[in-house]
């Protein structure tokens, strides 16, 4: 699992998929249903949609 600015990469989906970002969005929705904080971003260099999990903010 890679780490990028803004979170950990949970999964990567090719941007050339005929369904666009939908597979990544569905995966992220499943993560959120399990209680994970997940969002989809576009990685232009890799030409892929990434599902990122952001860690919850630390308590002071």
N, C-alpha and C positions, 0 to 999 in steps of 0.2 A: 504494500500500500504506500503510495507516494504522498509526500506532503508538498503543498503549494501554498503560496500566499493566500490566506483566507480560509484554509482548511485542509483536511486530508482527502485525497482522491479515493472514493469508494469504488467507482466504476467509470469506464470510458466507453463512449459509443461513437462510431464514425459519423462525421457530419454528412457524408455522402449517402447515408441511409435514405431509402425512398420515403420513409415516414418522418424525416427530419429529426427534430428533437424529441418527438413523442416517446420513443423507448427510454430515453434518459429521464424524461419527466415522470413516466410511469414508475421507473425504478426509484426515483427520489420520493414519489408519493408513498411507495411501500416502506421506505426507510422512515418517513415521517409517521406513518401508521404504527411503526414499532417504537416510536418515541425518539428517534434520532433527528437531529437538526440537519436537514439535507437541502441543498440547492443545486441548480444546474447552471453551469457557466460554459461559455464557448472558449476553447483553446485554439486560437487562430494558427499558432505555429504547428500544432499537431493535427489541425483540421478535424477536431473531435469535440463532442459535448462531454463534459466531465460532471460527474455527480460528486459534490463536495460535502463532507460532514464537518461542520464547524463545532469545535469543542465548546461546551457551555462556559460562560464567563466565570472566572474564579471568584470565590467569595473573598471580601476584604479581610 
